[in-house]
Amino acid sequence: MIIAGILFFVVMAIAAFVVFKLLKKAVKMAVRAVIVFLILFIGLAGGLAFWAFGGSGAPAKAPASKKTR
């Protein structure tokens, strides 16, 4: 899940860059900076969530059963 977290952040960073370029002439720099910051924050939070709650990816082994005879 670490790869998914990194990939999610990279996608959001690219989206932030595209939004920054598209809004170049439409809005002032402060508004663009706030929008980009929000997109990057969402990307960081999502990436950390994938990393924290994703687990190791390996299935947990069941404990060996003890048979008594």
KENU-197505 format. One record per residue (C-alpha): residue in one letter; residue number from 1; x, y, z. Coordinates in nm, 4 decimals. Layout:
% KENU-197505
rest nr c1 c2 c3
A NUM X Y Z
...
This chain:
% KENU-197505
rest nr c1 c2 c3
M 1 0.0000 0.0000 0.0000
I 2 0.3010 0.2283 0.0220
I 3 0.3108 0.2394 -0.3563
A 4 -0.0579 0.3343 -0.3651
G 5 0.0042 0.6162 -0.1186
I 6 0.2962 0.7511 -0.3190
L 7 0.1042 0.7181 -0.6438
F 8 -0.1970 0.9008 -0.4969
F 9 0.0242 1.1881 -0.3819
V 10 0.1986 1.2118 -0.7197
V 11 -0.1356 1.2241 -0.9017
M 12 -0.2584 1.4986 -0.6692
A 13 0.0679 1.6928 -0.7114
I 14 0.0299 1.6776 -1.0891
A 15 -0.3309 1.7911 -1.0557
A 16 -0.2186 2.0820 -0.8371
F 17 0.0388 2.1844 -1.0976
V 18 -0.2179 2.1720 -1.3788
V 19 -0.4664 2.3765 -1.1763
F 20 -0.1930 2.6278 -1.0955
K 21 -0.1110 2.6698 -1.4651
L 22 -0.4784 2.6891 -1.5718
L 23 -0.5595 2.9581 -1.3167
K 24 -0.2562 3.1683 -1.4105
K 25 -0.4468 3.4559 -1.5685
A 26 -0.7845 3.4062 -1.4062
V 27 -0.7129 3.4667 -1.0379
K 28 -0.4523 3.6315 -0.8195
M 29 -0.1478 3.4517 -0.6867
A 30 -0.2779 3.4229 -0.3293
V 31 -0.5933 3.2420 -0.4406
R 32 -0.3926 3.0100 -0.6649
A 33 -0.1569 2.9325 -0.3771
V 34 -0.4475 2.8464 -0.1458
I 35 -0.6065 2.6169 -0.4057
V 36 -0.2761 2.4397 -0.4735
F 37 -0.2110 2.4065 -0.0992
L 38 -0.5529 2.2445 -0.0491
I 39 -0.4950 1.9979 -0.3327
L 40 -0.1503 1.9059 -0.1988
F 41 -0.2888 1.8707 0.1543
I 42 -0.5582 1.6324 0.0300
G 43 -0.2916 1.4376 -0.1584
L 44 -0.0696 1.4168 0.1480
A 45 -0.3575 1.3125 0.3742
G 46 -0.4716 1.0477 0.1259
G 47 -0.1197 0.9142 0.0802
L 48 -0.0686 0.8898 0.4537
A 49 -0.4059 0.7188 0.4925
F 50 -0.3116 0.4571 0.2337
W 51 0.0203 0.4058 0.4100
A 52 -0.1214 0.3898 0.7645
F 53 -0.4320 0.1826 0.7039
G 54 -0.3075 -0.0262 0.4146
G 55 -0.1157 -0.2798 0.6190
S 56 0.1866 -0.4678 0.4980
G 57 0.0078 -0.6374 0.2103
A 58 0.0999 -0.9844 0.3339
P 59 -0.1899 -1.1932 0.4595
A 60 -0.1827 -1.2756 0.8285
K 61 -0.1066 -1.6377 0.9076
A 62 -0.3500 -1.8241 1.1261
P 63 -0.2004 -1.9663 1.4444
A 64 -0.1226 -2.3348 1.4314
S 65 -0.3896 -2.5434 1.5963
K 66 -0.2813 -2.7729 1.8777
K 67 -0.4337 -3.1120 1.8536
T 68 -0.4618 -3.3258 2.1651
R 69 -0.4839 -3.7005 2.1456
